[in-house]
Amino acid sequence: MSAETLLGARRRLVPANGLVFEVFEAGEGDRLALLLQGFPEHAVVWRDLVAPLVAEGYRVWAVNQRGYGDTSRPKGKDAYALAALTEDVAALIVASEATSVALVGHDWGGFIAWVVAIRRLAPLERLVIINIPHPLCFREALKGFGQKLKSSYTALFQIPVLPDFLLSVGRGFFTGLMIRVAAGRPGAVPPEVMDIYRDNAAAPGAATAMLDWYRGAGQDLLTASDLAAPIETPTLVVWGMSDIALGEACLEGTERYVTDLRIEKLAGVSHFAPEDAPAKVVPLITAFLSGSATGRMG
């Protein structure tokens, strides 16, 4: 089954920031919901969210970010520096010609969304983050042994060649296994979606591009000195509490950086919350974007 069919969206190729982005578009109008996938996903991760957002009056763009899907795949970790990845999002917003933007990100897409908001690279009406902490809260959590242990797998990703091979070999077998293990409940990722994830990782150069996010932007997130600026955009953080990669401690202190914050913690839900618990995640997002659920909450 194609990504277009699963998403209920039409596929477009959108030039932005010197690249060409694979965008799945549904709905119409000037209110844009821009959806950013994470690692090692594909825009199809948003399949349960697209139609509800269209029903709320949004034009939805579910994007494959640089290196993913049929989006341009530049070579070298410098092409995946934090500045480049966030500039992609700002350029896509300009290309959309939208007058109002809600930015939604999961995993690495969430990190990029955080930094776009922190650096005010584009005007945002709403910000939604799923299972990824504010970068400075993540740095603080990394000082503890628990989060160091949870994040230890990323050290493997810094090694050249070997992890790239492992993610892509056997038509992305290990990529599929990693998603299946981290996704929580059995069957969270149906076979037709897993096929897309595995093919995505197995495409020539794709695994290296995915890992270059860790080798480039990953280092930037740990060293950038300008990430403490307050976010005034109303922000929803959705957090699956059974995340094997990120502990609850990563949420501590988020209110110091976001003036209008709502945090929703989902018991028994994995890191891959959009896959694991769409029946919980989607209503939270649509209610927040409609303006019916704001205010600080933990």
N, C-alpha and C positions, 0 to 999 in steps of 0.2 A: 504494500500500500504506500502511496506517495505521501511526502510531507504536506503537499497542498491539500490532499484529501483529509489527512488526519487533522490538520489545522483549520480546515474550512476556509482557506485563504488562497489568494492568487499570488503567484511567485513573480517578483520583480527583481531586476538588477539595477541598483541605484549607485551612481557615481558619487563619491564623497571622499574628501581628504586624500585625493590621489589614488584611491582604490575603487574597486567595484564590490558592492555589498549585496549578498543574497538576502532579500527581504520578502517576508510573507505578509501580504496586506489584506485586511478585511475591514469592511465598513468604509465610511467616507466622512468628510467634513474637516473642520479646522482644529478639532480637539484630538490630539495624538496621544496614544498610549504606546510608548516605545519599550519593548521587552528585550532584555539582554540575558542570554543564556550563560551558563557557567561551564566548568570543566567536568568531565569530557563530553559535554552534551551537544545539542543541536537545537535549533529554534523550535523543533517539534515538542520540546519539553513544555511549551505553553499551550498545548492543544486543548486543555480543559478551561483555559482562561479567555481565549480569543472571543468566542461567541458571547459570553456574559459581558465582556467589555464593549463589544459592538452594541449589545442591547442597552448599555448605559450611554450610548451616543458617541463612543470613541471610534476614531479611525485607528486601527491597530497595526503596528509594524512589529512583527516578531523577526528579529535580526539574527543572522549568523555573523558573529563578530570576526574580525580579521583572523585568518588561519582556519576557520571552520566552514564546513559545507562547501558551497561554491563561491564563497567570498574570496577575494584576493588573498594569497598566501605568500607574503614577502619572506625572504630568507634572512636568517641571522637574528640573534636575541635582541639586538639593538632596535629592530623593527617592532619589537613588542615591549618597548619601554612604556612606562605609565603615561607619559605625556602623549605618545602616539595613540594609545588605546582610548584615552579620554577625548582627545581631539577628534577621533572617529565619531564619537557620540555627538559632540557639538556640531560636526559637519553634517551628520545625518539629520539632526533637528533642523538645521538650515535648509537642507534639501527637501524636507517634508513640507516646508512652507506653512507649518502649523502655527496657530496663534496661542495655543495652550498645550502644555506638555506634561504628561504624567510619566515618570521614569520608573521602571520596574526592573529589578535585577536579582538574580539568584547566583549564589556562589561567586565565581570571579566576576560575573555580570554585576553582582552587588557591590563588590569592591570598586568597580569602575563607576557605578552609579554614585556611590559615596563621594568619590573624588570629584566627579563632575559637579556635584552639589557644593562640596567644600570650596572648590576653586571658582565656583560661579561661572562655569564655562558656557552655560546656557540658562535661560530663564525657565524655571520649573514651577508648576502649580502644585504638584504632589510628588513624593518620593516613597517608593515601596522597596524594602530590602528583605530578602528571604535567606535566612541562615548564613549570614556573613556579618562579622562585626565591623563597627567603625574602625578604621585602621589604627588609631591610637589606642583604642581599647584592646585590640588584638595584640599590639606591642606589649601592653601592660600584662595581659594574660600570659604571654610567652615567657614572662619572668618566672612563672610557676612551673613546677615539674609536670603537673598534669597536662597542661597545654603543650609543653615541649614534647611530651610523649605522643600526644595525639597528632602533632604536626611533624613528627620525625620522618614520615614517609616522603616529605618534600625534599629531604636531603638526597634521596635516590634520584629525584628529578633533575638535580643539578649535574649529575654524571652524564657525559656525552654518550650518544649512540645506544647504550644498553636499554634505558627506559623507552627510548623511541622505538626500538625494535620490539620490545615486549608489548607496547600498546597496539602496535599494528599487526603483529604476526598472527597468522591463522584467522585472517579477516577480522581483526580486532577482538580476538577471543578474550584476552585478558582485560581489555577495556570493558567488555560486556560483563565479565565476572566481577570486576571492581564495582561497577554500577549496581549489579544485582546484590552484592554483599552490603553495600552502603545504603541501598534504597529502602531497607526496612522490611515491610511485609512481603511475603511471597506473591508474585504476580503484580507487584506495583508497576513494573515496566512490561507491557505486553509484548509478545514476540515481534509484531510488526514495527514497534518503536525501537526495540532492541536491535533489529536489523539495521535501522537507520543509524543508530549510535555506532554500531560496529563498522559499518561501511564508511562512516564519517572518519573514524580513526584509522582505517586501513587505506584510505586514499593516499596517493603519493605525496609525501612531505607533510601530511596532516598531523601525525603524531608529534613530529619535531616542532611544528608551529604551536600546537597546544602546550607542549612542555616549555617552549620559549616564553610563554607568559610567566611561568615561575622563574625562569632564568633572567628575564628582563624586568618586567613590572613587579615581580615578587621582591626583588632586591630594592627597588625604588620605594615600595610601600614601607619597608623597614627603615629607610634612611631619610625620606623626604622631610623637610623641616617646616613645611607650610600647611600641615593638615589639621591644625587646631582651630582654624577659623570657624565661627559658629554657623550652623545651618539653620536658616529661618524658614525654609520650606517645610510645610507639614509633612511629617515622616512617620510611616508605619514600618515597624520591624516585626516580621513573622519568624518565629524560632521553633523549629522542631527540637524537642528536648532530648531525643534519642540520637543526636548527631554524634557519629563516631569520630569526626575530625575536629569538631569545635565544641568546647565545653561551655556551660552556662556562664562561667566566669568571664567569658568574652563580652558579655552584655554589660558588665559592671562599669559604671561611669559614662554610659552613652548619653545620659541626660546633661552631662557637662558640655556636650558639643552640639546638641540639637534643642532648639528652644520650644518646638511644638512636636512632642514625641509620643507615640503610642507603641507599646510593645505587647505582642500577643504570643504567649508561650503555649505550645501544643504538646501535651503529654503523649509519650509513646510514638511521636512522629520523628522520622529520620532526617538526615541532612537533605535528602532529596524530597523535601516537603511537597513541591508541586506534583511529583509523581506519587508519593506515598499517601497523601491526604488531600486530594483536590476538593473533596466535599467540605473540608474545613478551611482550606487556604483561599479558595475562590470567593466565598461570601465575605471573608474578612477584607479582601482587596476591593471588591466592588462596593462594599459599604463605605470603606474609607475614601475611595475615589469619588463617591457620590456626595461626600461631605457629611454623612450621617454618623460618622464614628471618628471624632477627633479628640484631642486632649491627652494629657500624659497618663500613662497606665503601665503597670509592670506585671 
